[in-house]
Amino acid sequence: MTAEPRLPVEGDAVLRFAPHTRFRFDEVRQAWIVLAPERLMLPDEQAVEILQLIDGKRAVDDVIDELAGRYDAPRDVIAGDVVKMLQDLVDKKVLRL
C-alpha cells in the first residue's frame, strides 16, 4: 500500500472543512470543538481564531493578513504558526484544499 502524497498548504490555497466535519461552539462544554468522523478536537484559543476564518472563500494569505492586522504582529511569525497548524489539519483530513 502506498501513502497518499502530501498536499502542501500554500498562501494561495483556499481551505474548507472536509465533508462530515463541523466546527462549532458546544454549549455543554462551553468551548469550540471540531467534530470529525470518529474524533473530537478541542482547539485552543489561537486555533479557534484561525479556524473561524476558514470559510472556503479566503486564501491562507488572507487569513494570515487578517490575523497579523488584528494582533499587530509580524506577518512572518503569524504565517509560520498558521501554516503549520493548517498543514496538520490537512494531513489529518479535517481540512481540504
C-alpha positions as YAML, in Angstrom:
chain: A
units: angstrom
residues:
- id: 1
  name: MET
  ca: [0.00, 0.00, 0.00]
- id: 2
  name: THR
  ca: [1.41, 3.41, -0.94]
- id: 3
  name: ALA
  ca: [0.86, 6.53, 1.10]
- id: 4
  name: GLU
  ca: [-1.08, 9.39, -0.39]
- id: 5
  name: PRO
  ca: [1.12, 12.31, -1.45]
- id: 6
  name: ARG
  ca: [1.12, 15.20, 0.99]
- id: 7
  name: LEU
  ca: [-0.85, 18.23, -0.14]
- id: 8
  name: PRO
  ca: [1.19, 21.28, 0.88]
- id: 9
  name: VAL
  ca: [-0.65, 24.28, 2.31]
- id: 10
  name: GLU
  ca: [0.50, 27.38, 0.45]
- id: 11
  name: GLY
  ca: [-0.51, 31.02, 0.58]
- id: 12
  name: ASP
  ca: [-2.93, 30.89, -2.32]
- id: 13
  name: ALA
  ca: [-4.71, 27.75, -1.05]
- id: 14
  name: VAL
  ca: [-8.37, 28.13, -0.16]
- id: 15
  name: LEU
  ca: [-9.28, 25.71, 2.61]
- id: 16
  name: ARG
  ca: [-12.60, 24.35, 3.76]
- id: 17
  name: PHE
  ca: [-13.70, 21.79, 6.30]
- id: 18
  name: ALA
  ca: [-13.85, 18.25, 4.99]
- id: 19
  name: PRO
  ca: [-17.26, 16.64, 4.47]
- id: 20
  name: HIS
  ca: [-18.83, 15.44, 7.71]
- id: 21
  name: THR
  ca: [-16.52, 17.71, 9.73]
- id: 22
  name: ARG
  ca: [-18.03, 20.51, 11.79]
- id: 23
  name: PHE
  ca: [-16.52, 23.42, 13.68]
- id: 24
  name: ARG
  ca: [-18.94, 24.83, 16.22]
- id: 25
  name: PHE
  ca: [-19.41, 26.15, 19.72]
- id: 26
  name: ASP
  ca: [-20.53, 23.39, 22.08]
- id: 27
  name: GLU
  ca: [-22.91, 24.74, 24.73]
- id: 28
  name: VAL
  ca: [-22.38, 21.80, 27.09]
- id: 29
  name: ARG
  ca: [-18.59, 22.15, 27.11]
- id: 30
  name: GLN
  ca: [-18.72, 25.94, 26.71]
- id: 31
  name: ALA
  ca: [-15.93, 25.57, 24.16]
- id: 32
  name: TRP
  ca: [-15.32, 25.49, 20.42]
- id: 33
  name: ILE
  ca: [-14.98, 21.98, 19.04]
- id: 34
  name: VAL
  ca: [-14.10, 20.28, 15.78]
- id: 35
  name: LEU
  ca: [-16.23, 17.22, 15.17]
- id: 36
  name: ALA
  ca: [-14.85, 14.83, 12.58]
- id: 37
  name: PRO
  ca: [-15.69, 11.20, 11.91]
- id: 38
  name: GLU
  ca: [-14.57, 9.21, 14.95]
- id: 39
  name: ARG
  ca: [-12.81, 12.16, 16.60]
- id: 40
  name: LEU
  ca: [-13.43, 15.25, 18.65]
- id: 41
  name: MET
  ca: [-10.90, 18.07, 18.89]
- id: 42
  name: LEU
  ca: [-10.82, 20.90, 21.40]
- id: 43
  name: PRO
  ca: [-8.80, 23.66, 19.73]
- id: 44
  name: ASP
  ca: [-7.02, 26.25, 21.87]
- id: 45
  name: GLU
  ca: [-7.82, 29.97, 21.62]
- id: 46
  name: GLN
  ca: [-5.30, 30.63, 18.85]
- id: 47
  name: ALA
  ca: [-6.57, 27.70, 16.78]
- id: 48
  name: VAL
  ca: [-10.15, 28.93, 17.21]
- id: 49
  name: GLU
  ca: [-9.14, 32.37, 15.87]
- id: 50
  name: ILE
  ca: [-7.66, 30.70, 12.78]
- id: 51
  name: LEU
  ca: [-10.48, 28.20, 12.24]
- id: 52
  name: GLN
  ca: [-13.12, 30.94, 12.42]
- id: 53
  name: LEU
  ca: [-11.54, 32.41, 9.28]
- id: 54
  name: ILE
  ca: [-11.65, 29.15, 7.30]
- id: 55
  name: ASP
  ca: [-14.73, 29.63, 5.14]
- id: 56
  name: GLY
  ca: [-13.93, 28.10, 1.75]
- id: 57
  name: LYS
  ca: [-13.51, 31.61, 0.29]
- id: 58
  name: ARG
  ca: [-10.42, 33.11, 1.91]
- id: 59
  name: ALA
  ca: [-6.94, 32.09, 0.84]
- id: 60
  name: VAL
  ca: [-4.39, 31.20, 3.51]
- id: 61
  name: ASP
  ca: [-2.61, 34.51, 2.78]
- id: 62
  name: ASP
  ca: [-5.86, 36.36, 3.54]
- id: 63
  name: VAL
  ca: [-6.20, 34.54, 6.86]
- id: 64
  name: ILE
  ca: [-2.60, 35.42, 7.75]
- id: 65
  name: ASP
  ca: [-3.09, 39.09, 6.78]
- id: 66
  name: GLU
  ca: [-6.28, 39.31, 8.85]
- id: 67
  name: LEU
  ca: [-4.61, 37.87, 11.95]
- id: 68
  name: ALA
  ca: [-1.42, 39.93, 11.54]
- id: 69
  name: GLY
  ca: [-3.53, 43.09, 11.31]
- id: 70
  name: ARG
  ca: [-5.86, 42.12, 14.13]
- id: 71
  name: TYR
  ca: [-2.99, 41.48, 16.55]
- id: 72
  name: ASP
  ca: [-0.45, 43.94, 15.14]
- id: 73
  name: ALA
  ca: [2.04, 41.08, 14.89]
- id: 74
  name: PRO
  ca: [4.82, 40.40, 12.37]
- id: 75
  name: ARG
  ca: [3.30, 38.67, 9.35]
- id: 76
  name: ASP
  ca: [6.12, 36.12, 9.05]
- id: 77
  name: VAL
  ca: [5.63, 34.96, 12.65]
- id: 78
  name: ILE
  ca: [1.87, 34.62, 12.16]
- id: 79
  name: ALA
  ca: [2.40, 32.86, 8.81]
- id: 80
  name: GLY
  ca: [4.64, 30.20, 10.28]
- id: 81
  name: ASP
  ca: [2.18, 29.32, 13.04]
- id: 82
  name: VAL
  ca: [-0.89, 29.42, 10.79]
- id: 83
  name: VAL
  ca: [0.60, 27.29, 8.01]
- id: 84
  name: LYS
  ca: [1.93, 24.74, 10.50]
- id: 85
  name: MET
  ca: [-1.48, 24.33, 12.13]
- id: 86
  name: LEU
  ca: [-3.41, 24.23, 8.86]
- id: 87
  name: GLN
  ca: [-0.97, 21.73, 7.36]
- id: 88
  name: ASP
  ca: [-1.50, 19.45, 10.35]
- id: 89
  name: LEU
  ca: [-5.29, 19.61, 9.87]
- id: 90
  name: VAL
  ca: [-4.99, 18.95, 6.13]
- id: 91
  name: ASP
  ca: [-2.76, 15.96, 6.87]
- id: 92
  name: LYS
  ca: [-5.39, 14.67, 9.32]
- id: 93
  name: LYS
  ca: [-8.09, 15.23, 6.65]
- id: 94
  name: VAL
  ca: [-10.00, 17.68, 8.82]
- id: 95
  name: LEU
  ca: [-9.46, 20.44, 6.24]
- id: 96
  name: ARG
  ca: [-9.37, 20.17, 2.45]
- id: 97
  name: LEU
  ca: [-7.58, 22.22, -0.17]
...
